[in-house]
Amino acid sequence: MLIEFIYVSTASESYTWADLEVLRHESSSRNQLEKITGMLLFDGQHFMQVLEGEEPKILALFNKIKKDKRHFAIEPLIHNPINKRHFSNWSMGYISCDGNQNMANFDEMDKLKKKPLSFKLLTAFARHQILFDEQIEACVNNQNSVA
């Protein structure tokens, strides 16, 4: 049975674009062999990942993910059967929303807007980070204007 599995986690350390590219490359090669597709979203501190594939392969991968020391507080969110893949062309795509990125990244992925559950979760995750960054910036600016 084909499933969509979505989880969130917290990074154990800080990661750069280069670190994410290494992770993507490692994951992409393995995922192609296992016919697993998906998307990884990183906000500088938290990960959200969508995995798609045959249920036994996804659950085996998630068991490995839970043991990975690069992150903790790993929480599954969604485990649903799907009729077709939403990320069929991506063995593991990723987007960073670390304050240097914005929702324009998502605007380039128009076809994902038709994918209700995964896209809504990914969008909400990114928007939360952007709003949080804006709140921090406003707070810092207010403190600087008072001083």
Secondary structure, DSSP 8 states (H G I E B T S, - for coil): -EEEEEEEEEESS---HHHHHHHHHHHHHHHHHHT-EEEEEE-SSEEEEEEEEEHHHHHHHHHHHHH-TTEEEEEEEEEEE-SS-SSTT-SSEEEE-SSS--THHHHT-GGGGG-HHHHHHHHHHHHHHHHHHHHHHHHHHHHHHH-
